[in-house]
């Protein structure tokens, strides 16, 4: 049961990365988002096969994506909301 919960979390991260890649204008962030999505898909497949490969790399890539999005948002000076 824990395995399926982990795979669901990894799939959610991959879906988030794909949505960022489709929505963002920055070429670098698009590339990073694609790498995160592919890494998460590879991690989920490897987890299903029982491998522990990418156990640390996929979550760290997601953290790097979130940090890059925060910096991009901060530097762009965009204000959202009313």
matplotlib code that plots the C-alpha trace (Angstrom):
import matplotlib.pyplot as plt

x = [0.0, 2.9, 4.3, 1.2, 1.1, 4.7, 3.9, 0.9, 3.0, 5.7, 3.0, 1.6, 5.0, 5.5, 2.1, 3.0, 6.3, 4.5, 2.1, 4.9, 6.7, 3.5, 2.7, 6.1, 7.8, 11.4, 13.4, 15.5, 12.6, 10.9, 14.0, 14.2, 10.5, 10.9, 13.9, 12.0, 9.0, 11.1, 13.0, 9.8, 8.4, 11.7, 11.6, 8.1, 8.9, 12.1, 10.1, 7.6, 10.5, 11.9, 14.9, 16.1, 17.8, 16.9, 15.6, 17.3, 17.7, 14.0, 12.9, 15.9, 15.1, 11.6, 13.0, 15.3, 12.3, 10.3, 13.3, 13.8, 10.1, 10.3, 13.3, 11.8, 8.6, 10.5, 12.7, 9.9, 8.2, 4.7, 2.0, -0.9, -4.3, -6.5]
y = [0.0, 2.4, 1.6, 2.9, 6.0, 6.8, 6.2, 8.5, 11.2, 10.8, 11.0, 14.2, 15.7, 14.7, 16.2, 19.4, 19.5, 19.0, 21.7, 24.1, 23.2, 24.0, 27.2, 29.0, 31.2, 30.7, 28.2, 27.2, 26.5, 24.5, 22.4, 21.9, 21.0, 18.4, 16.9, 16.7, 15.1, 12.5, 11.8, 11.3, 8.9, 7.0, 6.9, 5.5, 2.8, 1.8, 1.8, -0.7, -2.9, -2.8, -0.7, 2.1, 4.1, 7.8, 7.6, 10.9, 12.5, 12.8, 14.5, 16.8, 17.8, 18.7, 20.9, 22.5, 23.2, 24.8, 27.0, 28.1, 28.9, 31.0, 32.9, 33.4, 34.7, 37.0, 38.4, 38.9, 41.4, 40.1, 40.8, 38.5, 39.1, 42.2]
z = [0.0, 0.8, -2.6, -4.4, -2.2, -3.2, -6.8, -6.6, -5.0, -7.7, -10.4, -8.9, -9.0, -12.6, -13.5, -11.8, -13.7, -17.0, -16.2, -15.4, -18.6, -20.6, -18.8, -18.4, -20.9, -19.7, -21.7, -18.8, -16.5, -19.3, -19.6, -15.9, -15.7, -18.4, -16.7, -13.4, -15.1, -16.9, -13.7, -11.8, -14.4, -14.4, -10.5, -10.5, -13.1, -11.1, -7.9, -9.4, -10.4, -6.9, -7.7, -5.3, -8.1, -8.3, -4.7, -3.9, -7.3, -8.2, -5.0, -5.1, -8.7, -7.6, -4.8, -7.3, -9.6, -6.8, -5.8, -9.4, -9.7, -6.6, -7.8, -11.2, -9.6, -7.3, -10.1, -12.6, -10.3, -11.2, -8.8, -8.7, -7.2, -6.9]

ax = plt.figure().add_subplot(projection="3d")
ax.plot(x, y, z, "-o")
ax.set_aspect("equal")
plt.show()
